[in-house]
């Protein structure tokens, strides 16, 4: 399966303590790394974001921003970028088709990893 930056994939993120704010289980994630490595860097998505305060490393995505998958309104959690082995990918389900969302993710990655000048 060919996986590239901008794809939405289902990934098994494992199980974390309920006290942890890390995302767990199989969930949709946005691929943010290049396709050449066996390790993918992904940002988990959540539909549980209504009560969250605005955060510069959260990017909202809706069904109209995604092709190939009827995505519920979700938040891409850029601060939870995680490396995953390709063997943990359950399936590829779609891709971000809205360039504005990709630009917002790029900006959030720069904030998260302190790459702003």
C-alpha positions as CSV (number, residue, x, y, z in Angstrom):
1,X,0.0,0.0,0.0
2,X,1.5,3.4,-1.0
3,X,1.3,5.9,1.8
4,X,2.3,9.5,1.3
5,X,2.2,12.8,3.2
6,X,-1.4,14.0,3.5
7,X,-3.0,10.5,3.6
8,X,-5.4,9.7,6.3
9,X,-4.7,6.2,7.6
10,X,-6.1,4.0,10.4
11,X,-3.2,3.2,12.8
12,X,-3.1,1.0,15.9
13,X,-1.6,3.4,18.5
14,X,-1.7,0.9,21.3
15,X,-3.3,1.3,24.6
16,X,-2.3,4.1,27.1
17,X,-3.3,4.8,30.6
18,X,-6.7,6.6,31.0
19,X,-4.7,9.2,32.9
20,X,-2.7,9.9,29.8
21,X,-3.7,12.5,27.3
22,X,-2.1,10.4,24.5
23,X,-4.4,9.0,21.9
24,X,-4.9,5.2,22.0
25,X,-6.4,2.4,20.0
26,X,-7.0,2.2,16.3
27,X,-7.8,5.7,15.0
28,X,-7.5,7.9,12.0
29,X,-4.2,9.7,11.7
30,X,-2.7,12.2,9.2
31,X,0.6,11.2,7.7
32,X,3.1,14.2,8.0
33,X,6.4,12.5,7.0
34,X,7.9,11.6,3.6
35,X,7.1,8.2,2.1
36,X,10.7,6.9,1.9
37,X,11.0,5.6,5.5
38,X,9.6,2.4,7.1
39,X,8.7,4.7,10.0
40,X,5.8,7.1,9.4
41,X,5.2,10.2,11.5
42,X,1.5,10.7,12.0
43,X,-0.8,13.1,13.9
44,X,-3.8,11.4,15.5
45,X,-7.3,12.8,15.0
46,X,-10.1,13.1,17.5
47,X,-13.7,13.9,17.3
48,X,-13.7,14.9,21.0
49,X,-12.7,18.5,20.7
50,X,-15.7,20.7,21.4
51,X,-14.7,21.6,24.9
52,X,-11.0,22.2,24.1
53,X,-9.5,25.7,24.3
54,X,-8.1,27.0,21.0
55,X,-4.6,25.7,20.5
56,X,-2.1,26.7,17.7
57,X,-1.1,23.0,17.3
58,X,-4.7,21.8,16.7
59,X,-6.1,21.8,13.1
60,X,-9.8,21.4,12.4
61,X,-10.8,19.1,9.5
62,X,-14.2,18.4,8.1
63,X,-15.7,15.9,5.6
64,X,-15.3,18.5,2.8
65,X,-11.5,18.7,3.4
66,X,-11.0,14.9,2.9
67,X,-11.4,12.8,-0.3
68,X,-12.0,9.0,-0.2
69,X,-13.4,8.9,3.4
70,X,-16.5,10.5,5.0
71,X,-14.6,12.0,8.0
72,X,-16.6,13.3,11.0
73,X,-15.6,16.8,12.0
74,X,-12.3,16.2,13.8
75,X,-9.2,17.9,15.2
76,X,-5.8,16.9,14.1
77,X,-3.6,16.8,17.2
78,X,-0.2,18.0,15.9
79,X,1.3,18.1,19.4
80,X,0.8,14.3,19.5
81,X,2.9,13.6,16.4
82,X,4.1,10.0,16.8
83,X,6.4,7.7,14.8
84,X,4.8,4.4,13.9
85,X,6.0,1.4,12.0
86,X,4.2,0.7,8.7
87,X,3.2,-2.7,10.1
88,X,0.8,-0.8,12.5
89,X,-1.1,0.7,9.7
90,X,-4.5,-1.0,9.5
91,X,-5.7,0.7,6.3
92,X,-5.4,3.8,4.1
93,X,-8.8,5.6,4.1
94,X,-8.4,8.9,2.3
95,X,-6.4,12.1,1.9
96,X,-6.6,15.8,2.8
97,X,-7.7,17.5,-0.4
98,X,-7.9,21.1,1.0
99,X,-4.5,22.9,0.6
100,X,-5.5,25.3,3.4
101,X,-5.7,22.4,5.9
102,X,-2.3,21.1,4.8
103,X,-0.9,24.7,5.2
104,X,-2.4,24.9,8.7
105,X,-0.8,21.5,9.6
106,X,2.5,22.8,8.3
107,X,2.2,25.9,10.4
108,X,1.2,23.9,13.5
109,X,4.2,21.5,13.0
110,X,6.5,24.6,12.9
111,X,5.0,25.8,16.2
112,X,5.2,22.4,17.8
113,X,8.8,21.8,16.9
114,X,9.8,25.4,17.4
115,X,10.9,25.9,13.8
116,X,9.5,29.5,13.6
117,X,12.0,32.2,13.1
